[in-house]
């Protein structure tokens, strides 16, 4: 029969009953020495039972909490950088343009700061030219907080004579937050449930997921027998572009997979999914306001996270279900036809949602 941890009240009762049975007494007098000692022992026993109950959840990764989940990860997972377990946060890197007096030398290690209070350092020495002069820089704080959009400006914190105090960002990306518990748990379970097979389809997925920033991955023989095509998403790092990886991201993943793939594979292709945008029209929506529409949009995107993959047909029933589960929706009519993908590499993304009265 399944185990159920008794309550403190139950443990006290069991302890008191045991003491009275050994003494041959009918009951324990309130506030007597025996009753106080019985209740004290029951409290300690209950703490032990609670600890064992908690410990039982830590022994398997599907219920383990952060500290123990990290231990499971260190046993099962090796990341692209050679570390074990949880993927660490990475530092944003890129290029900024400095301006100032021609010929002024800007030393390596010059400090820059963003409006958000994040500091950066230049990683090379440059000499100011006749126009904006590019210099490589990296964030001093790990995580997505170090990413800056192209065209934004940052301050030159170190006052260098002849160098303007404002620098323009050419690029500053690659900062990824530490892997979450849910993401780590999913990778551990994937590794346990699909053990290494010397280069089967699941192995390529696990290898791709080991790269910082990669949140979802798929592999298939899109180009024919003897070939492998790996497509992946970076849902957090590239959230402003639906999670679609950049060419640089693709290069990083490809280079890592080249170190892992079997030499007998004829051809390996690493590509970003090709977005296929589908439109739909919702009519007769009750409680039609901005909050309900936003909830519908979020619910559809959540459905895509769970169901979408390269080559996956987007079924009308999936979209209808996602709309129906949105907070604030009671009933609606949907104009949408199931959308098959034109090629295996295409992946469905919701496009324009129109609302009719």
C-alpha positions as CSV (number, residue, x, y, z in Angstrom):
1,X,0.0,0.0,0.0
2,X,1.2,3.6,-0.6
3,X,3.0,5.4,2.2
4,X,1.3,8.4,3.8
5,X,3.3,10.5,6.3
6,X,1.3,10.7,9.5
7,X,0.4,14.1,11.0
8,X,2.0,15.4,14.2
9,X,-1.4,14.7,15.9
10,X,-1.3,11.1,14.7
11,X,2.3,10.6,15.9
12,X,1.5,12.0,19.3
13,X,-1.4,9.7,19.6
14,X,0.6,6.6,18.6
15,X,3.4,7.6,21.0
16,X,1.0,8.1,24.0
17,X,-0.8,4.8,23.2
18,X,2.5,2.9,23.2
19,X,3.6,4.4,26.5
20,X,0.3,3.6,28.2
21,X,0.3,0.1,26.8
22,X,3.8,-0.6,28.2
23,X,2.8,0.8,31.6
24,X,-0.6,-0.9,31.7
25,X,-2.2,2.5,32.4
26,X,-5.5,3.8,31.0
27,X,-4.2,7.2,30.0
28,X,-1.5,9.8,30.6
29,X,-2.3,12.7,33.0
30,X,-2.1,16.1,31.2
31,X,1.1,17.9,31.9
32,X,2.6,14.8,33.6
33,X,6.2,13.9,33.0
34,X,5.3,10.9,30.9
35,X,2.9,12.8,28.7
36,X,5.4,15.7,28.2
37,X,8.2,13.2,27.3
38,X,5.8,11.3,25.0
39,X,4.8,14.5,23.1
40,X,8.5,15.6,22.9
41,X,9.5,12.3,21.4
42,X,6.5,12.4,19.0
43,X,7.6,15.9,17.8
44,X,11.2,14.7,17.1
45,X,9.9,11.6,15.3
46,X,7.5,13.7,13.2
47,X,10.5,15.9,12.1
48,X,12.3,12.8,11.0
49,X,9.3,11.6,9.1
50,X,8.9,14.9,7.4
51,X,12.6,14.9,6.4
52,X,12.3,11.3,5.0
53,X,9.2,12.5,3.1
54,X,11.1,15.4,1.6
55,X,14.2,13.3,0.9
56,X,12.1,10.8,-1.0
57,X,11.3,13.6,-3.5
58,X,14.9,14.4,-4.0
59,X,16.0,10.9,-5.0
60,X,14.5,11.2,-8.5
61,X,15.0,14.1,-10.8
62,X,11.3,14.5,-11.8
63,X,10.5,15.8,-8.2
64,X,13.9,17.0,-7.0
65,X,14.4,20.6,-5.9
66,X,17.2,22.9,-7.0
67,X,20.1,21.7,-4.9
68,X,19.5,18.0,-5.5
69,X,18.4,18.7,-9.1
70,X,21.9,20.1,-9.6
71,X,23.4,16.9,-8.3
72,X,21.4,14.8,-10.7
73,X,22.5,17.1,-13.5
74,X,26.2,16.8,-12.6
75,X,25.8,13.0,-12.8
76,X,24.0,12.8,-16.1
77,X,24.9,15.9,-18.2
78,X,28.0,17.3,-19.9
79,X,27.6,20.7,-21.5
80,X,29.2,22.1,-24.6
81,X,31.9,24.0,-22.6
82,X,32.8,20.8,-20.7
83,X,31.0,21.7,-17.5
84,X,28.6,19.3,-15.7
85,X,25.0,19.8,-15.0
86,X,23.2,23.1,-15.1
87,X,24.2,25.5,-18.0
88,X,25.8,28.6,-16.4
89,X,24.9,32.1,-17.4
90,X,27.0,33.6,-20.2
91,X,28.4,37.1,-20.8
92,X,27.2,39.3,-23.6
93,X,29.8,40.3,-26.1
94,X,29.9,42.6,-29.0
95,X,31.2,45.8,-30.6
96,X,30.7,49.4,-29.7
97,X,31.7,52.5,-31.7
98,X,33.8,55.1,-30.0
99,X,34.4,58.6,-31.2
100,X,36.8,61.4,-30.2
101,X,40.1,63.1,-31.2
102,X,42.0,61.4,-34.0
103,X,44.9,59.3,-32.8
104,X,43.8,59.0,-29.1
105,X,44.6,55.5,-27.8
106,X,41.8,53.7,-25.9
107,X,43.4,51.0,-23.7
108,X,42.1,47.5,-23.3
109,X,39.9,47.2,-20.2
110,X,38.3,50.6,-20.6
111,X,35.0,50.6,-18.6
112,X,31.6,51.3,-20.2
113,X,28.3,51.4,-18.5
114,X,24.7,51.2,-19.7
115,X,21.6,53.1,-18.5
116,X,20.6,49.9,-16.7
117,X,23.7,50.0,-14.6
118,X,25.5,47.1,-16.2
119,X,29.3,47.6,-16.7
120,X,31.3,46.5,-19.7
121,X,35.0,46.4,-20.6
122,X,36.7,46.7,-23.9
123,X,38.7,43.6,-24.8
124,X,41.2,45.2,-27.2
125,X,43.3,48.4,-27.5
126,X,42.3,50.7,-30.3
127,X,43.3,54.1,-31.8
128,X,40.5,56.6,-32.5
129,X,40.1,57.1,-36.3
130,X,38.5,59.8,-38.3
131,X,35.0,58.5,-37.7
132,X,33.3,56.1,-35.3
133,X,35.9,53.5,-34.4
134,X,34.7,49.9,-33.5
135,X,36.1,48.2,-30.4
136,X,35.2,44.8,-29.0
137,X,33.7,44.7,-25.5
138,X,32.0,42.3,-23.1
139,X,29.6,42.6,-20.2
140,X,31.0,42.2,-16.7
141,X,27.7,40.7,-15.5
142,X,26.5,37.4,-16.8
143,X,23.0,36.9,-18.1
144,X,20.5,38.4,-20.5
145,X,20.7,41.6,-18.6
146,X,23.9,42.4,-20.5
147,X,22.3,42.3,-23.9
148,X,21.8,45.7,-25.6
149,X,19.9,46.4,-28.8
150,X,21.8,47.7,-31.8
151,X,21.8,51.5,-32.0
152,X,21.5,52.0,-28.2
153,X,24.1,54.2,-26.5
154,X,26.3,53.5,-23.4
155,X,28.5,55.7,-21.4
156,X,32.3,55.6,-21.3
157,X,32.8,55.4,-17.6
158,X,36.5,55.8,-17.6
159,X,37.2,59.5,-18.4
160,X,39.8,59.4,-21.2
161,X,40.9,62.8,-22.5
162,X,40.0,63.1,-26.2
163,X,37.4,60.3,-26.1
164,X,33.7,61.2,-26.2
165,X,31.6,60.1,-23.2
166,X,28.9,58.3,-25.3
167,X,29.5,55.2,-27.4
168,X,27.0,53.6,-29.9
169,X,26.3,49.9,-29.7
170,X,26.9,48.0,-32.9
171,X,26.0,44.6,-31.3
172,X,26.0,43.3,-27.7
173,X,24.4,39.8,-27.5
174,X,25.0,36.3,-26.3
175,X,24.2,36.9,-22.7
176,X,22.1,34.0,-21.5
177,X,20.6,33.5,-18.0
178,X,21.4,30.4,-16.0
179,X,19.4,27.4,-17.0
180,X,16.1,27.2,-15.0
181,X,15.1,24.2,-12.9
182,X,12.4,23.2,-15.5
183,X,14.9,23.4,-18.4
184,X,17.5,21.4,-16.4
185,X,14.9,18.8,-15.3
186,X,13.8,18.3,-18.9
187,X,17.3,17.7,-20.1
188,X,18.0,15.2,-17.3
189,X,14.9,13.2,-18.1
190,X,15.6,13.3,-21.8
191,X,19.1,11.9,-21.1
192,X,17.8,9.2,-18.8
193,X,14.9,8.2,-21.0
194,X,16.9,8.2,-24.2
195,X,20.4,6.8,-23.4
196,X,23.3,7.5,-25.8
197,X,23.2,5.3,-28.9
198,X,26.4,6.3,-30.7
199,X,24.8,9.0,-32.8
200,X,21.1,8.4,-33.2
201,X,18.5,11.2,-33.7
202,X,18.1,11.7,-29.9
203,X,21.8,12.0,-29.4
204,X,21.9,15.0,-31.8
205,X,19.1,16.7,-29.8
206,X,20.9,16.2,-26.5
207,X,24.1,17.5,-27.9
208,X,22.4,20.6,-29.3
209,X,20.7,21.2,-26.0
210,X,24.1,21.3,-24.3
211,X,25.0,24.6,-26.0
212,X,24.2,27.7,-23.9
213,X,21.0,29.4,-25.1
214,X,19.5,26.4,-26.9
215,X,16.1,25.6,-25.4
216,X,14.6,23.2,-28.0
217,X,16.1,21.0,-30.7
218,X,15.1,18.4,-33.3
219,X,16.9,16.1,-35.7
220,X,15.7,14.4,-38.8
221,X,17.0,13.0,-42.1
222,X,15.6,15.8,-44.1
223,X,18.2,15.5,-46.9
224,X,17.9,11.8,-47.3
225,X,19.4,8.6,-46.0
226,X,22.7,8.9,-44.3
227,X,22.2,12.6,-43.5
228,X,21.2,14.4,-40.4
229,X,19.6,17.8,-40.2
230,X,19.5,19.5,-36.8
231,X,17.2,22.5,-36.2
232,X,17.0,24.3,-32.9
233,X,15.4,27.3,-31.1
234,X,16.8,29.9,-28.6
235,X,13.5,30.9,-27.0
236,X,15.0,33.1,-24.3
237,X,18.0,34.6,-25.9
238,X,16.2,35.4,-29.2
239,X,12.8,36.1,-27.7
240,X,12.5,39.3,-29.8
241,X,12.6,37.2,-32.9
242,X,10.3,34.4,-31.9
243,X,13.3,32.5,-30.6
244,X,14.8,31.9,-34.0
245,X,18.6,31.6,-33.9
246,X,20.9,33.9,-35.8
247,X,23.5,32.7,-38.3
248,X,26.1,33.1,-35.6
249,X,24.1,30.9,-33.3
250,X,23.8,28.3,-36.0
251,X,27.6,28.4,-36.5
252,X,28.2,27.9,-32.8
253,X,25.9,24.8,-32.6
254,X,27.3,23.4,-35.8
255,X,30.9,23.7,-34.6
256,X,30.0,21.9,-31.4
257,X,28.1,19.1,-33.1
258,X,31.1,18.6,-35.4
259,X,33.1,17.6,-32.3
260,X,30.4,15.1,-31.3
261,X,28.9,13.5,-34.4
262,X,30.0,10.1,-35.6
263,X,32.6,10.2,-38.4
264,X,30.5,7.8,-40.5
265,X,27.7,10.3,-41.0
266,X,27.6,11.3,-44.7
267,X,26.4,14.9,-44.2
268,X,25.3,16.9,-41.3
269,X,23.3,20.1,-41.6
270,X,22.6,22.5,-38.8
271,X,19.9,25.1,-39.6
272,X,17.4,27.4,-38.0
273,X,13.7,26.4,-38.5
274,X,12.1,28.3,-41.4
275,X,9.1,30.2,-40.0
276,X,5.7,29.6,-41.5
277,X,3.3,32.2,-40.4
278,X,-0.4,31.3,-40.3
279,X,-3.2,33.8,-39.9
280,X,-6.6,33.3,-38.3
281,X,-9.8,35.1,-37.6
282,X,-11.8,35.0,-34.4
283,X,-15.4,36.2,-34.3
284,X,-18.3,36.2,-31.8
285,X,-15.8,36.5,-29.0
286,X,-17.4,37.3,-25.7
287,X,-15.7,39.7,-23.4
288,X,-13.8,41.1,-26.3
289,X,-11.2,43.4,-24.7
290,X,-7.5,43.9,-24.7
291,X,-6.9,41.6,-21.8
292,X,-8.8,38.7,-23.4
293,X,-7.0,39.2,-26.7
294,X,-3.6,39.3,-25.0
295,X,-4.5,36.1,-23.1
296,X,-5.5,34.4,-26.4
297,X,-2.2,35.4,-28.0
298,X,-0.2,34.1,-25.0
299,X,-2.2,30.9,-25.0
300,X,-1.6,30.2,-28.7
301,X,2.1,30.8,-28.2
302,X,2.2,28.5,-25.2
303,X,0.5,25.8,-27.4
304,X,3.2,26.4,-30.0
305,X,5.9,25.9,-27.5
306,X,4.5,22.5,-26.6
307,X,3.4,21.3,-30.0
308,X,5.3,23.1,-32.8
309,X,8.4,21.6,-34.4
310,X,9.9,21.6,-37.9
311,X,7.5,20.0,-40.4
312,X,4.7,19.8,-37.9
313,X,1.2,20.4,-39.2
314,X,-0.7,23.1,-37.3
315,X,-4.1,21.6,-36.6
316,X,-7.3,23.7,-36.3
317,X,-8.3,21.8,-33.2
318,X,-5.0,22.8,-31.5
319,X,-5.6,26.4,-32.2
320,X,-9.2,26.2,-31.1
321,X,-8.3,24.5,-27.9
322,X,-5.6,27.2,-27.1
323,X,-8.2,30.0,-27.6
324,X,-10.7,28.2,-25.4
325,X,-8.3,27.9,-22.5
326,X,-7.3,31.6,-22.5
327,X,-8.4,33.5,-19.4
328,X,-11.5,35.6,-20.1
329,X,-12.7,33.6,-23.0
330,X,-16.1,31.9,-22.8
331,X,-17.0,31.2,-26.4
332,X,-15.9,32.1,-29.9
333,X,-16.0,31.2,-33.6
334,X,-12.7,30.4,-35.4
335,X,-12.0,30.8,-39.1
336,X,-8.9,28.7,-39.7
337,X,-8.0,25.7,-41.9
338,X,-5.5,23.2,-40.7
339,X,-2.1,24.3,-42.1
340,X,0.4,21.6,-43.3
341,X,4.0,22.7,-43.7
342,X,5.3,23.0,-47.3
343,X,8.7,21.4,-46.5
344,X,10.1,19.5,-43.5
345,X,12.2,22.5,-42.3
346,X,9.2,24.9,-42.0
347,X,7.9,25.5,-38.5
348,X,4.4,27.1,-37.7
349,X,4.2,30.5,-35.9
350,X,1.0,32.4,-35.3
351,X,1.0,35.5,-37.6
352,X,-2.0,38.0,-37.7
353,X,-5.0,37.4,-35.5
354,X,-8.0,39.3,-36.8
355,X,-11.1,39.9,-34.7
356,X,-14.6,40.2,-36.2
357,X,-17.7,41.3,-34.2
